[in-house]
Amino acid sequence: MKEIIVDISGDGEIKIETRGFKGKSCIAEAQFLKDLLGKETSQSLTPAYYEDQKTAVKKHLPLCG
Amino acid sequence: MSHVSKIELEIKDLGTLAAACKRLGLEFRRGQNHYKWFGSFMGDHPLPEGFTQADLGKCDHAIHVPGAEYEIGVVKKGHSYVLLWDFWRSGGLEEKLGKNAGLLKQAYTLEKTKVEARRKGYTVIEKKTDSGVRLHIRMH
């Protein structure tokens, strides 16, 4: 499931996490919140960010020769 | 999870600010051009960026906080609004709204995020946490 988590602390700090996305789509999906709420002051990318949405890998084995 | 961002809030929507005030039991006073504060700048803290001593006490709208002597000024600066307030203890604002009026900023963020996420057709679930509130925005 694709989900955006918004944590808002009692002193007004805002943290946004995206979950369930692969690749760069998370940035685009969360952009509306950033535009809505203010300025992004930091961003850290997680391993899933670097996963391509098309994960199928084809391997060709030499069958002859 | 694929990325984590931290956001510094900018208040851009007066309607949402009024809704946040209602959520907290505060009174948003549209058009009130002054707010109650100590009345004299002591120089013990830096002024908010872009403001001079002469600007203190003046505003475009104000927020009255029941049980507090002082009020919050809402001042338009460019495309957003700045909250001006005197956090001196006797004024009662920090006691009601937390450091840097954090509870008011939290309520604004909740209201704005929920309305816009639902407008996009997403499901929003609100949960309390030890440090504040968490919104789960689920996409279908």
N, CA and C atoms of all chains as a GROMACS GRO file, in nm:
protein
  615
    1MET      N    1   0.084  -0.119   0.000
    1MET     CA    2   0.000   0.000   0.000
    1MET      C    3   0.089   0.126   0.000
    2LYS      N    4   0.050   0.222  -0.084
    2LYS     CA    5   0.124   0.348  -0.088
    2LYS      C    6   0.067   0.442   0.018
    3GLU      N    7   0.157   0.498   0.096
    3GLU     CA    8   0.113   0.578   0.210
    3GLU      C    9   0.212   0.691   0.236
    4ILE      N   10   0.157   0.806   0.274
    4ILE     CA   11   0.242   0.916   0.322
    4ILE      C   12   0.211   0.935   0.470
    5ILE      N   13   0.315   0.935   0.551
    5ILE     CA   14   0.300   0.956   0.694
    5ILE      C   15   0.343   1.098   0.728
    6VAL      N   16   0.257   1.172   0.796
    6VAL     CA   17   0.292   1.309   0.837
    6VAL      C   18   0.294   1.313   0.990
    7ASP      N   19   0.410   1.336   1.047
    7ASP     CA   20   0.423   1.350   1.192
    7ASP      C   21   0.433   1.497   1.227
    8ILE      N   22   0.346   1.542   1.317
    8ILE     CA   23   0.347   1.683   1.357
    8ILE      C   24   0.363   1.687   1.508
    9SER      N   25   0.476   1.736   1.553
    9SER     CA   26   0.503   1.735   1.698
    9SER      C   27   0.431   1.850   1.766
   10GLY      N   28   0.427   1.844   1.897
   10GLY     CA   29   0.361   1.948   1.977
   10GLY      C   30   0.427   2.084   1.965
   11ASP      N   31   0.553   2.086   1.918
   11ASP     CA   32   0.617   2.217   1.898
   11ASP      C   33   0.613   2.259   1.751
   12GLY      N   34   0.528   2.192   1.673
   12GLY     CA   35   0.503   2.236   1.536
   12GLY      C   36   0.598   2.181   1.430
   13GLU      N   37   0.688   2.092   1.467
   13GLU     CA   38   0.780   2.034   1.369
   13GLU      C   39   0.706   1.934   1.280
   14ILE      N   40   0.736   1.936   1.151
   14ILE     CA   41   0.666   1.850   1.055
   14ILE      C   42   0.766   1.757   0.988
   15LYS      N   43   0.734   1.628   0.989
   15LYS     CA   44   0.818   1.530   0.919
   15LYS      C   45   0.727   1.448   0.828
   16ILE      N   46   0.771   1.431   0.704
   16ILE     CA   47   0.693   1.355   0.606
   16ILE      C   48   0.772   1.232   0.564
   17GLU      N   49   0.710   1.116   0.568
   17GLU     CA   50   0.772   0.992   0.519
   17GLU      C   51   0.683   0.932   0.412
   18THR      N   52   0.744   0.882   0.308
   18THR     CA   53   0.664   0.808   0.210
   18THR      C   54   0.695   0.660   0.226
   19ARG      N   55   0.593   0.579   0.213
   19ARG     CA   56   0.610   0.433   0.229
   19ARG      C   57   0.540   0.361   0.114
   20GLY      N   58   0.602   0.253   0.071
   20GLY     CA   59   0.539   0.169  -0.030
   20GLY      C   60   0.564   0.214  -0.173
   21PHE      N   61   0.645   0.317  -0.189
   21PHE     CA   62   0.677   0.364  -0.324
   21PHE      C   63   0.810   0.304  -0.366
   22LYS      N   64   0.828   0.292  -0.495
   22LYS     CA   65   0.959   0.252  -0.547
   22LYS      C   66   1.005   0.359  -0.644
   23GLY      N   67   1.132   0.389  -0.637
   23GLY     CA   68   1.186   0.487  -0.730
   23GLY      C   69   1.148   0.629  -0.694
   24LYS      N   70   1.153   0.716  -0.795
   24LYS     CA   71   1.138   0.859  -0.771
   24LYS      C   72   0.992   0.904  -0.757
   25SER      N   73   0.896   0.814  -0.775
   25SER     CA   74   0.755   0.855  -0.769
   25SER      C   75   0.718   0.911  -0.632
   26CYS      N   76   0.790   0.868  -0.527
   26CYS     CA   77   0.758   0.917  -0.392
   26CYS      C   78   0.775   1.068  -0.383
   27ILE      N   79   0.876   1.120  -0.453
   27ILE     CA   80   0.903   1.264  -0.448
   27ILE      C   81   0.785   1.340  -0.508
   28ALA      N   82   0.739   1.293  -0.623
   28ALA     CA   83   0.628   1.360  -0.690
   28ALA      C   84   0.499   1.349  -0.609
   29GLU      N   85   0.475   1.231  -0.550
   29GLU     CA   86   0.350   1.209  -0.475
   29GLU      C   87   0.344   1.296  -0.348
   30ALA      N   88   0.459   1.321  -0.287
   30ALA     CA   89   0.460   1.399  -0.163
   30ALA      C   90   0.472   1.549  -0.189
   31GLN      N   91   0.495   1.586  -0.314
   31GLN     CA   92   0.522   1.727  -0.344
   31GLN      C   93   0.404   1.817  -0.306
   32PHE      N   94   0.281   1.767  -0.324
   32PHE     CA   95   0.164   1.851  -0.295
   32PHE      C   96   0.163   1.894  -0.149
   33LEU      N   97   0.211   1.807  -0.061
   33LEU     CA   98   0.215   1.842   0.082
   33LEU      C   99   0.322   1.948   0.110
   34LYS      N  100   0.434   1.933   0.044
   34LYS     CA  101   0.542   2.030   0.064
   34LYS      C  102   0.500   2.168   0.013
   35ASP      N  103   0.432   2.170  -0.102
   35ASP     CA  104   0.385   2.298  -0.157
   35ASP      C  105   0.281   2.361  -0.064
   36LEU      N  106   0.203   2.275  -0.002
   36LEU     CA  107   0.094   2.318   0.084
   36LEU      C  108   0.143   2.377   0.216
   37LEU      N  109   0.246   2.314   0.271
   37LEU     CA  110   0.283   2.343   0.409
   37LEU      C  111   0.401   2.438   0.426
   38GLY      N  112   0.492   2.442   0.330
   38GLY     CA  113   0.604   2.536   0.348
   38GLY      C  114   0.729   2.494   0.277
   39LYS      N  115   0.842   2.513   0.345
   39LYS     CA  116   0.972   2.487   0.283
   39LYS      C  117   1.029   2.355   0.333
   40GLU      N  118   1.086   2.279   0.240
   40GLU     CA  119   1.155   2.157   0.279
   40GLU      C  120   1.293   2.194   0.330
   41THR      N  121   1.324   2.158   0.454
   41THR     CA  122   1.454   2.196   0.511
   41THR      C  123   1.555   2.083   0.505
   42SER      N  124   1.508   1.958   0.492
   42SER     CA  125   1.602   1.847   0.474
   42SER      C  126   1.530   1.730   0.408
   43GLN      N  127   1.608   1.646   0.342
   43GLN     CA  128   1.550   1.529   0.276
   43GLN      C  129   1.652   1.416   0.280
   44SER      N  130   1.608   1.298   0.320
   44SER     CA  131   1.698   1.182   0.313
   44SER      C  132   1.630   1.072   0.233
   45LEU      N  133   1.705   1.015   0.144
   45LEU     CA  134   1.653   0.910   0.056
   45LEU      C  135   1.683   0.774   0.117
   46THR      N  136   1.589   0.682   0.105
   46THR     CA  137   1.608   0.548   0.159
   46THR      C  138   1.634   0.450   0.044
   47PRO      N  139   1.678   0.328   0.074
   47PRO     CA  140   1.714   0.234  -0.032
   47PRO      C  141   1.603   0.213  -0.136
   48ALA      N  142   1.477   0.218  -0.093
   48ALA     CA  143   1.367   0.196  -0.188
   48ALA      C  144   1.365   0.301  -0.298
   49TYR      N  145   1.418   0.419  -0.265
   49TYR     CA  146   1.420   0.527  -0.364
   49TYR      C  147   1.499   0.484  -0.488
   50TYR      N  148   1.602   0.406  -0.465
   50TYR     CA  149   1.692   0.369  -0.575
   50TYR      C  150   1.642   0.247  -0.653
   51GLU      N  151   1.530   0.187  -0.605
   51GLU     CA  152   1.474   0.073  -0.677
   51GLU      C  153   1.392   0.123  -0.795
   52ASP      N  154   1.416   0.064  -0.908
   52ASP     CA  155   1.338   0.101  -1.026
   52ASP      C  156   1.198   0.042  -1.011
   53GLN      N  157   1.099   0.112  -1.064
   53GLN     CA  158   0.962   0.058  -1.056
   53GLN      C  159   0.947  -0.068  -1.140
   54LYS      N  160   1.027  -0.079  -1.244
   54LYS     CA  161   1.023  -0.200  -1.325
   54LYS      C  162   1.134  -0.291  -1.276
   55THR      N  163   1.100  -0.386  -1.193
   55THR     CA  164   1.203  -0.466  -1.128
   55THR      C  165   1.235  -0.595  -1.201
   56ALA      N  166   1.156  -0.630  -1.302
   56ALA     CA  167   1.179  -0.756  -1.372
   56ALA      C  168   1.315  -0.752  -1.443
   57VAL      N  169   1.394  -0.853  -1.418
   57VAL     CA  170   1.526  -0.861  -1.481
   57VAL      C  171   1.531  -0.987  -1.565
   58LYS      N  172   1.565  -0.972  -1.691
   58LYS     CA  173   1.572  -1.088  -1.780
   58LYS      C  174   1.717  -1.129  -1.796
   59LYS      N  175   1.738  -1.255  -1.778
   59LYS     CA  176   1.874  -1.306  -1.799
   59LYS      C  177   1.872  -1.402  -1.917
   60HIS      N  178   1.965  -1.387  -2.005
   60HIS     CA  179   1.972  -1.474  -2.121
   60HIS      C  180   2.087  -1.572  -2.101
   61LEU      N  181   2.052  -1.698  -2.101
   61LEU     CA  182   2.156  -1.800  -2.083
   61LEU      C  183   2.199  -1.855  -2.218
   62PRO      N  184   2.324  -1.873  -2.237
   62PRO     CA  185   2.369  -1.932  -2.362
   62PRO      C  186   2.327  -2.079  -2.370
   63LEU      N  187   2.244  -2.112  -2.465
   63LEU     CA  188   2.194  -2.250  -2.476
   63LEU      C  189   2.276  -2.336  -2.571
   64CYS      N  190   2.353  -2.271  -2.650
   64CYS     CA  191   2.435  -2.350  -2.740
   64CYS      C  192   2.568  -2.280  -2.764
   65GLY      N  193   2.652  -2.348  -2.823
   65GLY     CA  194   2.783  -2.291  -2.854
   65GLY      C  195   2.869  -2.304  -2.734
   66MET      N  196   0.938   0.243   0.258
   66MET     CA  197   0.970   0.385   0.275
   66MET      C  198   1.073   0.425   0.172
   67SER      N  199   1.054   0.540   0.116
   67SER     CA  200   1.152   0.578   0.015
   67SER      C  201   1.216   0.715   0.036
   68HIS      N  202   1.150   0.804   0.107
   68HIS     CA  203   1.224   0.923   0.148
   68HIS      C  204   1.158   0.990   0.268
   69VAL      N  205   1.239   1.068   0.339
   69VAL     CA  206   1.192   1.137   0.459
   69VAL      C  207   1.229   1.285   0.443
   70SER      N  208   1.131   1.373   0.466
   70SER     CA  209   1.156   1.518   0.455
   70SER      C  210   1.114   1.588   0.582
   71LYS      N  211   1.187   1.695   0.614
   71LYS     CA  212   1.142   1.783   0.721
   71LYS      C  213   1.096   1.914   0.658
   72ILE      N  214   0.986   1.967   0.710
   72ILE     CA  215   0.923   2.085   0.651
   72ILE      C  216   0.914   2.197   0.754
   73GLU      N  217   0.950   2.317   0.710
   73GLU     CA  218   0.930   2.435   0.796
   73GLU      C  219   0.800   2.501   0.753
   74LEU      N  220   0.706   2.509   0.846
   74LEU     CA  221   0.570   2.554   0.812
   74LEU      C  222   0.566   2.700   0.768
   75GLU      N  223   0.490   2.725   0.662
   75GLU     CA  224   0.454   2.862   0.621
   75GLU      C  225   0.302   2.869   0.623
   76ILE      N  226   0.249   2.967   0.691
   76ILE     CA  227   0.103   2.982   0.698
   76ILE      C  228   0.058   3.066   0.578
   77LYS      N  229  -0.018   3.003   0.488
   77LYS     CA  230  -0.057   3.072   0.364
   77LYS      C  231  -0.208   3.090   0.352
   78ASP      N  232  -0.284   3.023   0.439
   78ASP     CA  233  -0.429   3.019   0.421
   78ASP      C  234  -0.499   3.064   0.550
   79LEU      N  235  -0.562   3.181   0.542
   79LEU     CA  236  -0.629   3.235   0.661
   79LEU      C  237  -0.747   3.149   0.705
   80GLY      N  238  -0.818   3.091   0.608
   80GLY     CA  239  -0.934   3.006   0.640
   80GLY      C  240  -0.891   2.886   0.724
   81THR      N  241  -0.778   2.827   0.685
   81THR     CA  242  -0.727   2.712   0.761
   81THR      C  243  -0.679   2.757   0.899
   82LEU      N  244  -0.620   2.875   0.906
   82LEU     CA  245  -0.574   2.926   1.037
   82LEU      C  246  -0.695   2.947   1.130
   83ALA      N  247  -0.804   2.998   1.073
   83ALA     CA  248  -0.926   3.017   1.152
   83ALA      C  249  -0.981   2.882   1.199
   84ALA      N  250  -0.974   2.781   1.110
   84ALA     CA  251  -1.021   2.646   1.148
   84ALA      C  252  -0.932   2.587   1.256
   85ALA      N  253  -0.802   2.613   1.248
   85ALA     CA  254  -0.709   2.564   1.350
   85ALA      C  255  -0.740   2.628   1.486
   86CYS      N  256  -0.774   2.757   1.482
   86CYS     CA  257  -0.810   2.828   1.606
   86CYS      C  258  -0.935   2.765   1.668
   87LYS      N  259  -1.032   2.736   1.583
   87LYS     CA  260  -1.157   2.676   1.631
   87LYS      C  261  -1.129   2.540   1.695
   88ARG      N  262  -1.042   2.463   1.631
   88ARG     CA  263  -1.007   2.330   1.683
   88ARG      C  264  -0.950   2.340   1.824
   89LEU      N  265  -0.874   2.449   1.850
   89LEU     CA  266  -0.808   2.466   1.980
   89LEU      C  267  -0.890   2.550   2.077
   90GLY      N  268  -1.007   2.596   2.035
   90GLY     CA  269  -1.090   2.679   2.123
   90GLY      C  270  -1.042   2.823   2.130
   91LEU      N  271  -0.970   2.869   2.027
   91LEU     CA  272  -0.921   3.007   2.023
   91LEU      C  273  -1.015   3.090   1.935
   92GLU      N  274  -1.005   3.223   1.950
   92GLU     CA  275  -1.094   3.310   1.874
   92GLU      C  276  -1.014   3.386   1.768
   93PHE      N  277  -1.040   3.356   1.641
   93PHE     CA  278  -0.972   3.426   1.532
   93PHE      C  279  -1.046   3.556   1.505
   94ARG      N  280  -0.977   3.669   1.521
   94ARG     CA  281  -1.042   3.799   1.505
   94ARG      C  282  -0.996   3.865   1.377
   95ARG      N  283  -1.072   3.839   1.272
   95ARG     CA  284  -1.039   3.889   1.138
   95ARG      C  285  -1.046   4.042   1.137
   96GLY      N  286  -0.939   4.105   1.088
   96GLY     CA  287  -0.937   4.251   1.073
   96GLY      C  288  -0.894   4.327   1.198
   97GLN      N  289  -0.873   4.260   1.309
   97GLN     CA  290  -0.823   4.332   1.429
   97GLN      C  291  -0.677   4.370   1.403
   98ASN      N  292  -0.649   4.502   1.409
   98ASN     CA  293  -0.517   4.549   1.365
   98ASN      C  294  -0.416   4.573   1.477
   99HIS      N  295  -0.442   4.519   1.592
   99HIS     CA  296  -0.346   4.527   1.703
   99HIS      C  297  -0.360   4.402   1.787
  100TYR      N  298  -0.255   4.365   1.856
  100TYR     CA  299  -0.264   4.251   1.949
  100TYR      C  300  -0.202   4.291   2.083
  101LYS      N  301  -0.253   4.232   2.188
  101LYS     CA  302  -0.205   4.265   2.323
  101LYS      C  303  -0.070   4.198   2.349
  102TRP      N  304   0.025   4.276   2.399
  102TRP     CA  305   0.156   4.223   2.439
  102TRP      C  306   0.209   4.308   2.552
  103PHE      N  307   0.334   4.288   2.591
  103PHE     CA  308   0.390   4.365   2.702
  103PHE      C  309   0.388   4.514   2.671
  104GLY      N  310   0.410   4.549   2.545
  104GLY     CA  311   0.398   4.688   2.503
  104GLY      C  312   0.529   4.762   2.491
  105SER      N  313   0.638   4.698   2.534
  105SER     CA  314   0.768   4.763   2.526
  105SER      C  315   0.874   4.657   2.498
  106PHE      N  316   0.954   4.680   2.394
  106PHE     CA  317   1.055   4.580   2.355
  106PHE      C  318   1.177   4.594   2.446
  107MET      N  319   1.214   4.484   2.511
  107MET     CA  320   1.322   4.487   2.609
  107MET      C  321   1.459   4.454   2.545
  108GLY      N  322   1.459   4.407   2.423
  108GLY     CA  323   1.585   4.378   2.355
  108GLY      C  324   1.654   4.251   2.401
  109ASP      N  325   1.584   4.169   2.476
  109ASP     CA  326   1.648   4.046   2.529
  109ASP      C  327   1.635   3.928   2.432
  110HIS      N  328   1.564   3.945   2.323
  110HIS     CA  329   1.551   3.840   2.222
  110HIS      C  330   1.554   3.906   2.084
  111PRO      N  331   1.602   3.834   1.983
  111PRO     CA  332   1.603   3.895   1.849
  111PRO      C  333   1.460   3.916   1.798
  112LEU      N  334   1.442   4.020   1.719
  112LEU     CA  335   1.311   4.044   1.657
  112LEU      C  336   1.289   3.942   1.546
  113PRO      N  337   1.164   3.910   1.517
  113PRO     CA  338   1.138   3.820   1.403
  113PRO      C  339   1.197   3.880   1.276
  114GLU      N  340   1.246   3.794   1.186
  114GLU     CA  341   1.311   3.838   1.064
  114GLU      C  342   1.218   3.928   0.981
  115GLY      N  343   1.269   4.042   0.940
  115GLY     CA  344   1.191   4.133   0.856
  115GLY      C  345   1.104   4.230   0.934
  116PHE      N  346   1.115   4.230   1.067
  116PHE     CA  347   1.033   4.320   1.149
  116PHE      C  348   1.122   4.414   1.229
  117THR      N  349   1.069   4.533   1.257
  117THR     CA  350   1.140   4.628   1.343
  117THR      C  351   1.060   4.642   1.473
  118GLN      N  352   1.121   4.711   1.566
  118GLN     CA  353   1.056   4.734   1.695
  118GLN      C  354   0.920   4.804   1.677
  119ALA      N  355   0.917   4.893   1.577
  119ALA     CA  356   0.794   4.972   1.553
  119ALA      C  357   0.678   4.884   1.504
  120ASP      N  358   0.710   4.767   1.451
  120ASP     CA  359   0.604   4.678   1.398
  120ASP      C  360   0.532   4.601   1.509
  121LEU      N  361   0.595   4.591   1.625
  121LEU     CA  362   0.537   4.507   1.732
  121LEU      C  363   0.405   4.566   1.781
  122GLY      N  364   0.310   4.480   1.802
  122GLY     CA  365   0.178   4.523   1.848
  122GLY      C  366   0.080   4.551   1.736
  123LYS      N  367   0.134   4.558   1.611
  123LYS     CA  368   0.046   4.586   1.495
  123LYS      C  369   0.028   4.458   1.414
  124CYS      N  370  -0.089   4.441   1.356
  124CYS     CA  371  -0.114   4.318   1.278
  124CYS      C  372  -0.230   4.340   1.181
  125ASP      N  373  -0.255   4.241   1.099
  125ASP     CA  374  -0.369   4.245   1.005
  125ASP      C  375  -0.490   4.174   1.063
  126HIS      N  376  -0.464   4.072   1.145
  126HIS     CA  377  -0.569   3.996   1.214
  126HIS      C  378  -0.509   3.955   1.350
  127ALA      N  379  -0.594   3.910   1.440
  127ALA     CA  380  -0.542   3.871   1.571
  127ALA      C  381  -0.609   3.743   1.620
  128ILE      N  382  -0.543   3.677   1.712
  128ILE     CA  383  -0.599   3.556   1.773
  128ILE      C  384  -0.606   3.578   1.923
  129HIS      N  385  -0.728   3.564   1.975
  129HIS     CA  386  -0.749   3.576   2.119
  129HIS      C  387  -0.746   3.436   2.180
  130VAL      N  388  -0.668   3.422   2.285
  130VAL     CA  389  -0.652   3.292   2.350
  130VAL      C  390  -0.719   3.298   2.488
  131PRO      N  391  -0.834   3.230   2.503
  131PRO     CA  392  -0.903   3.235   2.632
  131PRO      C  393  -0.810   3.191   2.746
  132GLY      N  394  -0.810   3.268   2.851
  132GLY     CA  395  -0.727   3.235   2.967
  132GLY      C  396  -0.588   3.298   2.962
  133ALA      N  397  -0.553   3.359   2.849
  133ALA     CA  398  -0.423   3.426   2.837
  133ALA      C  399  -0.445   3.577   2.829
  134GLU      N  400  -0.354   3.652   2.886
  134GLU     CA  401  -0.368   3.798   2.883
  134GLU      C  402  -0.329   3.854   2.747
  135TYR      N  403  -0.223   3.799   2.689
  135TYR     CA  404  -0.175   3.850   2.561
  135TYR      C  405  -0.246   3.782   2.443
  136GLU      N  406  -0.225   3.840   2.324
  136GLU     CA  407  -0.285   3.786   2.202
  136GLU      C  408  -0.176   3.760   2.097
  137ILE      N  409  -0.215   3.695   1.990
  137ILE     CA  410  -0.123   3.667   1.880
  137ILE      C  411  -0.160   3.758   1.763
  138GLY      N  412  -0.061   3.821   1.703
  138GLY     CA  413  -0.083   3.902   1.585
  138GLY      C  414  -0.056   3.821   1.459
  139VAL      N  415  -0.141   3.836   1.359
  139VAL     CA  416  -0.122   3.767   1.231
  139VAL      C  417  -0.090   3.876   1.128
  140VAL      N  418   0.031   3.870   1.072
  140VAL     CA  419   0.078   3.976   0.983
  140VAL      C  420   0.108   3.919   0.845
  141LYS      N  421   0.053   3.980   0.742
  141LYS     CA  422   0.079   3.932   0.604
  141LYS      C  423   0.216   3.979   0.559
  142LYS      N  424   0.298   3.885   0.513
  142LYS     CA  425   0.432   3.917   0.459
  142LYS      C  426   0.445   3.842   0.328
  143GLY      N  427   0.436   3.914   0.218
  143GLY     CA  428   0.443   3.848   0.088
  143GLY      C  429   0.323   3.757   0.067
  144HIS      N  430   0.350   3.628   0.038
  144HIS     CA  431   0.241   3.534   0.012
  144HIS      C  432   0.204   3.452   0.136
  145SER      N  433   0.264   3.484   0.250
  145SER     CA  434   0.231   3.405   0.370
  145SER      C  435   0.206   3.497   0.490
  146TYR      N  436   0.173   3.436   0.601
  146TYR     CA  437   0.141   3.510   0.722
  146TYR      C  438   0.240   3.473   0.833
  147VAL      N  439   0.280   3.573   0.910
  147VAL     CA  440   0.372   3.552   1.022
  147VAL      C  441   0.294   3.572   1.151
  148LEU      N  442   0.321   3.486   1.249
  148LEU     CA  443   0.257   3.501   1.380
  148LEU      C  444   0.351   3.579   1.471
  149LEU      N  445   0.302   3.691   1.523
  149LEU     CA  446   0.381   3.771   1.618
  149LEU      C  447   0.318   3.756   1.755
  150TRP      N  448   0.401   3.728   1.854
  150TRP     CA  449   0.345   3.714   1.988
  150TRP      C  450   0.455   3.729   2.090
  151ASP      N  451   0.416   3.772   2.208
  151ASP     CA  452   0.508   3.794   2.320
  151ASP      C  453   0.499   3.672   2.411
  152PHE      N  454   0.611   3.600   2.419
  152PHE     CA  455   0.607   3.474   2.495
  152PHE      C  456   0.643   3.491   2.642
  153TRP      N  457   0.648   3.616   2.688
  153TRP     CA  458   0.674   3.640   2.830
  153TRP      C  459   0.573   3.562   2.914
  154ARG      N  460   0.623   3.494   3.017
  154ARG     CA  461   0.542   3.397   3.092
  154ARG      C  462   0.406   3.452   3.140
  155SER      N  463   0.408   3.575   3.191
  155SER     CA  464   0.285   3.631   3.247
  155SER      C  465   0.176   3.652   3.143
  156GLY      N  466   0.217   3.658   3.017
  156GLY     CA  467   0.118   3.678   2.910
  156GLY      C  468   0.033   3.555   2.887
  157GLY      N  469   0.083   3.439   2.927
  157GLY     CA  470   0.003   3.316   2.926
  157GLY      C  471  -0.002   3.240   2.794
  158LEU      N  472   0.061   3.293   2.688
  158LEU     CA  473   0.047   3.227   2.557
  158LEU      C  474   0.127   3.097   2.549
  159GLU      N  475   0.250   3.098   2.599
  159GLU     CA  476   0.332   2.977   2.589
  159GLU      C  477   0.271   2.864   2.672
  160GLU      N  478   0.210   2.900   2.782
  160GLU     CA  479   0.145   2.799   2.867
  160GLU      C  480   0.030   2.732   2.792
  161LYS      N  481  -0.042   2.811   2.714
  161LYS     CA  482  -0.159   2.758   2.642
  161LYS      C  483  -0.122   2.689   2.510
  162LEU      N  484  -0.020   2.743   2.441
  162LEU     CA  485   0.006   2.698   2.304
  162LEU      C  486   0.142   2.631   2.285
  163GLY      N  487   0.220   2.621   2.392
  163GLY     CA  488   0.350   2.556   2.382
  163GLY      C  489   0.456   2.649   2.325
  164LYS      N  490   0.577   2.596   2.321
  164LYS     CA  491   0.690   2.676   2.272
  164LYS      C  492   0.667   2.712   2.125
  165ASN      N  493   0.695   2.838   2.091
  165ASN     CA  494   0.678   2.888   1.953
  165ASN      C  495   0.536   2.866   1.901
  166ALA      N  496   0.438   2.870   1.989
  166ALA     CA  497   0.297   2.847   1.950
  166ALA      C  498   0.283   2.716   1.874
  167GLY      N  499   0.358   2.616   1.916
  167GLY     CA  500   0.365   2.487   1.846
  167GLY      C  501   0.229   2.420   1.828
  168LEU      N  502   0.143   2.430   1.927
  168LEU     CA  503   0.012   2.364   1.916
  168LEU      C  504  -0.075   2.428   1.807
  169LEU      N  505  -0.059   2.560   1.790
  169LEU     CA  506  -0.134   2.628   1.684
  169LEU      C  507  -0.080   2.586   1.547
  170LYS      N  508   0.053   2.577   1.535
  170LYS     CA  509   0.113   2.532   1.409
  170LYS      C  510   0.073   2.387   1.379
  171GLN      N  511   0.068   2.307   1.484
  171GLN     CA  512   0.027   2.167   1.467
  171GLN      C  513  -0.118   2.159   1.416
  172ALA      N  514  -0.206   2.239   1.477
  172ALA     CA  515  -0.347   2.236   1.437
  172ALA      C  516  -0.364   2.285   1.294
  173TYR      N  517  -0.288   2.388   1.254
  173TYR     CA  518  -0.294   2.438   1.116
  173TYR      C  519  -0.250   2.328   1.019
  174THR      N  520  -0.140   2.262   1.051
  174THR     CA  521  -0.088   2.157   0.963
  174THR      C  522  -0.189   2.043   0.948
  175LEU      N  523  -0.251   2.004   1.058
  175LEU     CA  524  -0.352   1.897   1.055
  175LEU      C  525  -0.469   1.935   0.966
  176GLU      N  526  -0.522   2.054   0.988
  176GLU     CA  527  -0.640   2.097   0.912
  176GLU      C  528  -0.608   2.105   0.762
  177LYS      N  529  -0.496   2.168   0.730
  177LYS     CA  530  -0.461   2.190   0.589
  177LYS      C  531  -0.435   2.056   0.519
  178THR      N  532  -0.361   1.970   0.586
  178THR     CA  533  -0.326   1.841   0.524
  178THR      C  534  -0.450   1.755   0.503
  179LYS      N  535  -0.537   1.748   0.601
  179LYS     CA  536  -0.655   1.662   0.591
  179LYS      C  537  -0.747   1.708   0.477
  180VAL      N  538  -0.771   1.838   0.470
  180VAL     CA  539  -0.862   1.890   0.367
  180VAL      C  540  -0.807   1.862   0.227
  181GLU      N  541  -0.679   1.892   0.206
  181GLU     CA  542  -0.621   1.877   0.072
  181GLU      C  543  -0.605   1.730   0.032
  182ALA      N  544  -0.570   1.645   0.128
  182ALA     CA  545  -0.555   1.503   0.097
  182ALA      C  546  -0.690   1.442   0.061
  183ARG      N  547  -0.795   1.478   0.133
  183ARG     CA  548  -0.929   1.425   0.103
  183ARG      C  549  -0.978   1.478  -0.031
  184ARG      N  550  -0.942   1.603  -0.062
  184ARG     CA  551  -0.981   1.660  -0.191
  184ARG      C  552  -0.920   1.579  -0.306
  185LYS      N  553  -0.805   1.521  -0.281
  185LYS     CA  554  -0.739   1.438  -0.383
  185LYS      C  555  -0.794   1.295  -0.385
  186GLY      N  556  -0.885   1.266  -0.293
  186GLY     CA  557  -0.945   1.133  -0.291
  186GLY      C  558  -0.871   1.033  -0.205
  187TYR      N  559  -0.777   1.080  -0.124
  187TYR     CA  560  -0.702   0.991  -0.038
  187TYR      C  561  -0.776   0.971   0.095
  188THR      N  562  -0.748   0.860   0.161
  188THR     CA  563  -0.803   0.834   0.294
  188THR      C  564  -0.706   0.889   0.399
  189VAL      N  565  -0.759   0.960   0.498
  189VAL     CA  566  -0.672   1.017   0.602
  189VAL      C  567  -0.713   0.963   0.739
  190ILE      N  568  -0.616   0.909   0.811
  190ILE     CA  569  -0.640   0.859   0.946
  190ILE      C  570  -0.551   0.937   1.042
  191GLU      N  571  -0.611   0.990   1.149
  191GLU     CA  572  -0.537   1.070   1.247
  191GLU      C  573  -0.515   0.988   1.374
  192LYS      N  574  -0.391   0.983   1.420
  192LYS     CA  575  -0.362   0.910   1.544
  192LYS      C  576  -0.273   0.995   1.634
  193LYS      N  577  -0.296   0.984   1.765
  193LYS     CA  578  -0.209   1.055   1.860
  193LYS      C  579  -0.081   0.976   1.881
  194THR      N  580   0.030   1.046   1.899
  194THR     CA  581   0.156   0.980   1.932
  194THR      C  582   0.212   1.043   2.060
  195ASP      N  583   0.323   0.989   2.109
  195ASP     CA  584   0.383   1.044   2.230
  195ASP      C  585   0.426   1.190   2.212
  196SER      N  586   0.470   1.224   2.090
  196SER     CA  587   0.523   1.359   2.068
  196SER      C  588   0.425   1.453   1.998
  197GLY      N  589   0.310   1.400   1.954
  197GLY     CA  590   0.215   1.487   1.884
  197GLY      C  591   0.106   1.409   1.815
  198VAL      N  592   0.094   1.431   1.685
  198VAL     CA  593  -0.012   1.366   1.606
  198VAL      C  594   0.050   1.311   1.478
  199ARG      N  595   0.001   1.195   1.434
  199ARG     CA  596   0.046   1.134   1.308
  199ARG      C  597  -0.074   1.120   1.214
  200LEU      N  598  -0.054   1.163   1.090
  200LEU     CA  599  -0.156   1.141   0.987
  200LEU      C  600  -0.108   1.033   0.892
  201HIS      N  601  -0.195   0.937   0.864
  201HIS     CA  602  -0.167   0.835   0.762
  201HIS      C  603  -0.249   0.873   0.640
  202ILE      N  604  -0.183   0.906   0.532
  202ILE     CA  605  -0.253   0.939   0.408
  202ILE      C  606  -0.239   0.820   0.314
  203ARG      N  607  -0.348   0.751   0.289
  203ARG     CA  608  -0.344   0.628   0.209
  203ARG      C  609  -0.397   0.655   0.070
  204MET      N  610  -0.319   0.608  -0.027
  204MET     CA  611  -0.356   0.628  -0.167
  204MET      C  612  -0.413   0.498  -0.223
  205HIS      N  613  -0.511   0.511  -0.308
  205HIS     CA  614  -0.575   0.389  -0.358
  205HIS      C  615  -0.540   0.366  -0.503
   0.00000   0.00000   0.00000
